[in-house]
Amino acid sequence: MFRELGEYLDSIKARDPAPRSRWEVLLYPGVLALGLHRVAHWLYKGELYFFARFVNHFSRLFTAIDIHPGAKIGRHLFIDHGFSVIGETAQIGDNVTIYQCVTLGGTNPTNGVGGKRHPTIEDDAILGSGAQILGPITVGKRSRIGANAVVTQNVPEGATMVGVRARPTLVQVEQYQEEFTPYGTPCSEVFDPATQKLEILQCEMEQLQKRISAYAEGRDKTDDDDSESKRDSA
């Protein structure tokens, strides 16, 4: 057990340069929330739902992270900072990184359809700050979800998703091959596709304005020349 705990703490140090020792990592709210979730999930599987919820609420009070006792979580999950929500039927693989204010949300339970309502996050995925992953979709292995992206459809393995609604974006090979990318997006290289389109439209507008201005100046000059010619003729 202690060996597994040490490996878990080392996996967090590998993804976060801030801590100087394992002891610091032990105080992380994400570590405390995951430890308490293991207890709550054990109670949940034993159908001790009230006690499972009690542990869940205790954990949320002290860590600001709300993990439903029914959520299934693999090894070495790293929740950085907190303020995240993980729903009942969510499934999370191994070595997943979740930054602050992420929601793994579900579909409307009032429609009478039970079963899987929350996302499945596969191994080595990274969910950036504020990302909203909604519905019973699958986020593939080594996927990167950019900050504040809203994901409502399946994400292919290794894709980088940005924007609202989230769309895949191209990433340079060097960035793609990296083991870990903080916040899920190489910030200096990747842009929102919608923003790129707006920038292209803005450039085209500026070029059109320059052409119109040049055409107007040419017309004015021609009119002036015609006026001078008429005066000379008179």
Secondary structure, DSSP 8 states (H G I E B T S, - for coil): -HHHHHHHHHHHHHH-SS-SSHHHHHT-HHHHHHHHHHHHHHHHHTT-HHHHHHHHHHHHHHHS-EE-TT-EE-SS-EE-S---EE-TT-EE-SS-EE-TT-EEE---GGGS--S--S-EE-TT-EE-TT-EEESS-EE-TT-EE-TT-EE-S-B-TT-EEETTTTEE----HHHHT-S--GGGS-TTT---HHHHHHHHHHHHHHHHHHHHHHHHHHHHHHHHHHHHHHHHH-
